Amino acid sequence: MKKQVSYKIVSLVFGIMVICFAAAFYAFGWTGPTASPPNLNVDPPINVGGTGQYKSGALGIGGAFRAYSNAIIDGNVGIGTPSPSQKLDVSGNIVASGTICDSGGTNCIGGGTGPTLTALGWERKSLAGGNTVTISCSAGKRVIGGGCNAAAACGMMASFPQTNTTWYCSTTASCGAGITAYIICANQ
């Protein structure tokens, strides 16, 4: 006589097996590697966390950043500004040990091989004086910018281009050290 297997026993055994598999997956879930994979056949993943991580080879982050041997950044880059409006938008001073050129490589400033501001026809001058100072560009040049500097005790300061070749600075109070006027000029 054949013994019949109860569906209750089959269901119970199947349920226990499912619970065992679920417990095993939970207990032995993914943990980051503690060493490089065997035989270096798989690259270790970059993990999340607060520790610094380094990767050889290319790295891409959500289409916003790509880094190969050189960094390639899609969109605008801001240094010191949270909302850059240009490919490189810097809020602050720039120090370059090399030459900075336009896209054609012909209009350059700084560096040991490119022309300087002077070679491009620009000049920067300063003049110290009393409470009123007027500084002028050299012949054939026009004002493109300027400014003044004085101690706080000198009072309110006026600073503006007086003509297209001169910059004017004055204070409302008499101060011993006087003021210094600065001018930047370019070829007309």
Legacy VTK file of the C-alpha trace (Angstrom):
# vtk DataFile Version 3.0
C-alpha trace
ASCII
DATASET POLYDATA
POINTS 188 float
0.000 0.000 0.000
1.254 3.391 -1.019
1.682 6.060 1.573
0.349 9.393 0.617
2.464 12.511 1.390
0.458 15.188 3.046
0.404 18.605 1.405
0.789 20.078 4.893
4.202 18.428 5.334
5.335 19.528 1.858
4.224 23.092 2.602
5.985 23.039 5.967
9.267 21.753 4.493
9.095 24.280 1.655
8.393 27.136 4.122
11.353 26.117 6.322
13.636 26.039 3.266
12.510 29.558 2.211
13.107 30.879 5.723
16.594 29.266 5.801
17.526 30.821 2.432
16.239 34.250 3.524
18.178 34.034 6.799
21.340 32.996 4.938
21.053 35.895 2.474
20.491 38.308 5.345
23.371 36.954 7.438
25.821 36.687 4.563
24.679 39.788 2.690
27.058 42.005 0.706
30.019 43.332 2.592
32.876 45.223 0.986
35.942 43.230 0.039
38.745 43.087 2.589
41.372 42.302 -0.048
41.794 42.454 -3.803
39.831 39.776 -5.630
41.619 36.496 -6.285
43.952 36.539 -9.266
43.004 40.213 -9.833
40.231 39.074 -12.174
37.640 41.610 -10.915
38.233 45.225 -9.917
37.174 46.046 -6.351
34.160 48.409 -6.160
34.287 52.019 -4.988
32.336 52.051 -1.759
30.377 54.758 -0.043
31.758 56.149 3.171
33.792 58.891 4.737
37.243 57.522 3.960
39.250 58.649 0.942
39.307 56.249 -1.991
41.487 56.072 -5.068
40.790 54.377 -8.348
43.058 53.565 -11.252
41.415 53.962 -14.631
38.504 56.160 -15.646
35.853 57.392 -13.226
32.464 58.859 -14.093
29.870 60.308 -11.730
26.306 60.612 -12.994
27.208 62.323 -16.277
28.423 65.408 -14.389
32.072 64.475 -13.972
34.467 62.313 -15.994
38.100 61.781 -15.082
40.628 59.908 -17.181
44.285 60.888 -17.301
42.974 64.475 -17.258
39.786 65.675 -15.619
36.927 66.359 -18.007
34.088 68.256 -16.399
30.797 68.618 -18.234
29.040 71.950 -17.664
30.391 74.969 -15.801
32.964 74.893 -13.004
32.789 77.311 -10.101
35.697 78.039 -7.789
34.496 80.094 -4.863
31.044 80.512 -6.425
28.050 78.173 -6.022
26.480 79.057 -9.396
29.097 79.435 -12.144
27.918 81.179 -15.324
30.927 80.307 -17.523
32.985 77.182 -18.245
35.391 78.427 -15.532
33.996 81.014 -13.126
36.429 82.086 -10.397
35.479 84.320 -7.492
38.843 85.493 -6.171
42.412 85.817 -7.371
44.057 83.513 -9.893
47.723 82.598 -9.699
49.176 80.832 -12.715
52.730 79.582 -13.104
52.225 79.180 -16.848
50.777 81.205 -19.678
47.042 81.925 -20.025
45.905 82.171 -23.673
42.715 82.568 -25.679
41.346 79.616 -27.651
43.552 80.477 -30.645
46.694 80.531 -28.509
47.707 83.954 -29.804
46.566 86.374 -27.080
48.441 85.254 -23.974
49.509 86.743 -20.680
52.034 85.627 -18.079
54.367 82.658 -18.087
57.915 82.463 -19.281
57.149 81.910 -22.972
54.069 84.036 -23.682
53.879 87.811 -23.816
53.313 89.765 -20.613
50.630 92.398 -20.021
53.195 94.985 -21.086
53.880 93.145 -24.349
50.137 93.158 -25.044
50.070 96.940 -24.654
48.739 97.040 -21.086
50.283 98.947 -18.210
49.640 99.154 -14.493
50.786 102.223 -12.560
50.425 103.663 -9.065
51.006 107.107 -7.599
51.050 108.129 -3.925
50.077 111.646 -2.859
48.206 113.797 -0.389
44.407 113.990 -0.150
43.903 114.303 -3.925
45.750 112.263 -6.551
45.308 112.163 -10.334
47.227 109.494 -12.232
47.559 109.351 -16.033
48.128 106.662 -18.637
51.197 106.840 -20.838
50.790 108.433 -24.279
48.665 106.382 -26.672
46.892 104.432 -23.908
43.407 104.717 -22.374
41.989 103.869 -18.926
40.397 100.433 -18.547
40.320 100.419 -14.733
41.644 101.983 -11.574
41.207 102.450 -7.864
42.420 104.095 -4.658
43.798 102.973 -1.337
43.985 104.942 1.929
43.820 104.428 5.689
40.346 104.325 7.242
41.074 107.637 9.036
41.188 109.429 5.680
37.394 109.489 5.432
35.084 109.093 2.426
36.918 108.441 -0.824
36.078 109.418 -4.388
37.490 107.120 -7.079
36.606 107.400 -10.771
38.045 107.861 -14.274
38.387 111.632 -14.689
38.974 111.396 -18.450
39.644 108.476 -20.795
43.355 108.754 -19.871
43.312 109.724 -16.135
42.039 108.280 -12.831
41.064 110.566 -9.924
41.178 109.808 -6.174
40.351 112.092 -3.225
39.396 111.897 0.465
37.136 114.082 2.598
39.536 114.283 5.543
43.184 115.175 5.851
45.341 112.149 6.563
49.081 112.048 7.086
49.895 109.052 4.931
47.810 110.276 1.986
46.275 108.042 -0.623
47.587 105.896 -3.456
45.931 105.846 -6.862
46.140 102.846 -9.205
45.432 102.777 -12.938
45.332 100.077 -15.608
45.734 101.258 -19.191
45.647 99.610 -22.607
46.521 100.670 -26.138
43.906 102.978 -27.672
LINES 1 189
188 0 1 2 3 4 5 6 7 8 9 10 11 12 13 14 15 16 17 18 19 20 21 22 23 24 25 26 27 28 29 30 31 32 33 34 35 36 37 38 39 40 41 42 43 44 45 46 47 48 49 50 51 52 53 54 55 56 57 58 59 60 61 62 63 64 65 66 67 68 69 70 71 72 73 74 75 76 77 78 79 80 81 82 83 84 85 86 87 88 89 90 91 92 93 94 95 96 97 98 99 100 101 102 103 104 105 106 107 108 109 110 111 112 113 114 115 116 117 118 119 120 121 122 123 124 125 126 127 128 129 130 131 132 133 134 135 136 137 138 139 140 141 142 143 144 145 146 147 148 149 150 151 152 153 154 155 156 157 158 159 160 161 162 163 164 165 166 167 168 169 170 171 172 173 174 175 176 177 178 179 180 181 182 183 184 185 186 187
